[in-house]
Amino acid sequence: MRGNFPGAPKSKATIADVARTAGVSTATAGRVLGGYGYTSEKKKEQVLKAAQDLGYRPNSLARSLITGKTRTLGVVAGDIQNPFYASVLRGISNVAEANGFGLLITNSDETQLKEVHSVELLAQKQVDGLIVTPSDTRKARHLHNLRTMGVPLVLIDRAVAGLMVDRVATDNIAAAEHAVRQLIAAGHRRIAIVAELVDEGSGGLDTFLARAVAGDPIETDTLYPSWQRLLGYIRAHRIAGLPVDPRLTLQAGSYSALAAQAVVPHLMLASDPPTALFTTDGTMSEGAMRALTELKLSIPRDLSLICFDDLDWMSFHRPGITTVAQPRLAMGEAAARMLLERIRGEDYPPRTVLMPAELIERGSVARL
């Protein structure tokens, strides 16, 4: 026998029950509980009090069918195992949760095929908007299609050619330029760079170096971050009046620590090795450190080092590793806020937010 003892769960109330208790129509109760349409303050109070008394819990599926909104954001991250994306996702989550939105997170593994499948999946789930880190900055028809369909979309970390939507990224060029200028100010003249540098679609590394060294105009928005940081490296040399030695530009060719680890020994065992090294992201830094450890090189006695991206191990290492710290949490928060504004119908022109990075000095740079 069921008893009405204190604390016993109430029976599951429906909108019809709430409407009947509040003395209003079911349509009025639905508007109040669904958060759409107009209802007088008096009736709103009646409905909310009845819902509380009955222990009403909203049916999110039914509400989405009525309003066309699921109060859910979709995110396509490049690699959720990467600390960069972990912090960005936390920032997105903070804002989404504070505004009563849920998250559906997918992973592209930096491949366009998986990215397309992720976007299709999130569209099927009827998310109210998407935040995407595009794996290809030029061939992204699926993202252009979203824009054409009017789906709210924010890009993070990278832009897509011809796609006029909101975007949040680090000011990679300025951050890299500042880091390399610090090495130059410390007396270093042979500064190497280790970067992913997958083909960026404008003639390859040699052509890019020639154009950048000559100061030719380069469209920077759609460059991958590693190429933007290479451009900052080159600009630092140009400002200081130093030549750029192509032999000091190491192209890992793929986004993996093993690829970076493989190219560093060729650099350090050359007849004229560099006195300093700049790595363009956490993955390149991890590979470079493995190689330097295997070579039994001491930092900064044998080689000065500045890394792009601040990872936990960089502060634990002795000496600590000087690093360029991206505002990852703030980037995620900004992207989520911009997306929510679009979902609410804000009609601003497309916005690009470039956030400054911070150089954290820890002792891995020696003065010459």
Salt bridges, closest charged atoms under 4 A:
ASP17 OD1 - ARG20 NH2 2.57
GLU41 OE2 - LYS44 NZ 3.60
ASP53 OD2 - LYS49 NZ 2.98
ASP109 OD2 - LYS114 NZ 2.65
GLU110 OE1 - ARG158 NH1 2.83
GLU115 OE2 - HIS142 NE2 2.70
ASP157 OD2 - ARG158 NE 3.56
ASP166 OD2 - ARG342 NE 2.73
ASP166 OD2 - ARG351 NH2 2.91
GLU177 OE2 - ARG181 NH1 3.51
ASP221 OD1 - ARG167 NH2 3.69
ASP245 OD2 - ARG190 NH1 3.27
ASP245 OD2 - ARG247 NH2 3.00
ASP272 OD2 - ARG190 NE 3.38
GLU286 OE2 - ARG290 NH2 2.46
ASP302 OD2 - ARG301 NH2 3.55
ASP310 OD1 - ARG362 NH1 3.07
GLU341 OE1 - ARG351 NH1 2.70
